Amino acid sequence: LKDPSCNLRLQNGRTKEQRLNVGQLDLQRESVKASIQESEAFLPRHVPEERYRMQSKPLGICLIIDCIGNDAAFLRDTFTSLGYEVQSFLYLSVDGIIQVLRRVACMPQHRDYDSFVCVLVSRGGSHSVFGVDRTHSGFPLDQIRRMFMGDACPFLLGKPKVFFIQNYVDSEDPLDNSSLLEVDGPAVNNLESKAKQPGSSTLHREADFLWSLCKADVSLLERSSSSPSLYLQCLSQKLGKERRRPLLELHIELNGSVYDWNSRASTKERYSVWLQHTLRKKLIL
């Protein structure tokens, strides 16, 4: 059901007949929309009981890019134990990050796998990552997601694409206000992709994403340069100990662990977790 205030706004300035037509049109639109949302809200609030198929061996590729160097080892063990083919990269520049993402997005192996996971750890700005560069303008986070959308990465269309990003933000870095590097996603032959994904045209290109972003102040690295991310540590522990549970439920508990930490930590030591998803089914790793 829609918010009544929304209906009032729609009805304003229309005749009764026009309002009925608009209402019918809205119902038709609602029936064909996938569970896609662009806001920062945790939406959709209800995920159907139907599960994503998670039976391939391996389950998929888990791409780990750790530009800090503190988290790759235990993350590799965690996702290997879950049944993923882990590809790990350390200390990449922005150009290196882009090259790896492009190569992985184009891999034909996705056709035979049931999911994809990406873990990225880097310094960055509010909306970008810097890799190991200090003079680069940064790579926008939304560009990373765009590279794996249905039109750019057809072999993953309809399959869950999970991103865990730990970004250590330098809020005073002047680079954060400069123009960010824009790149296109991998080239796709539309005819070929449609032939390999029958019926896929009914799915929105932004469907089936789980995007979990944790921000922390970059000074946290300066205080303890070898300490792993609390966010990624908690994630790894929950994935390792609590198998066969919906990933969204685990993420809620992860938020609770981060909240408990923040309640005892100073302002500069706190983590901020932001979740956005367009999952159409229940996802159990």
PyMOL commands that set and color helices and strands:
alter all, ss='L'
color gray80, all
select helices_A, chain A and resi 4-11+16-32+72-81+94-105+108-112+141-146+154-156+174-177+190-196+200-202+219-223+230-241+247-264+267-269
alter helices_A, ss='H'
color red, helices_A
select strands_A, chain A and resi 60-66+85-90+115-124+128-131+139-140+161-169+209-217+271-277
alter strands_A, ss='S'
color yellow, strands_A
deselect
rebuild
show_as cartoon
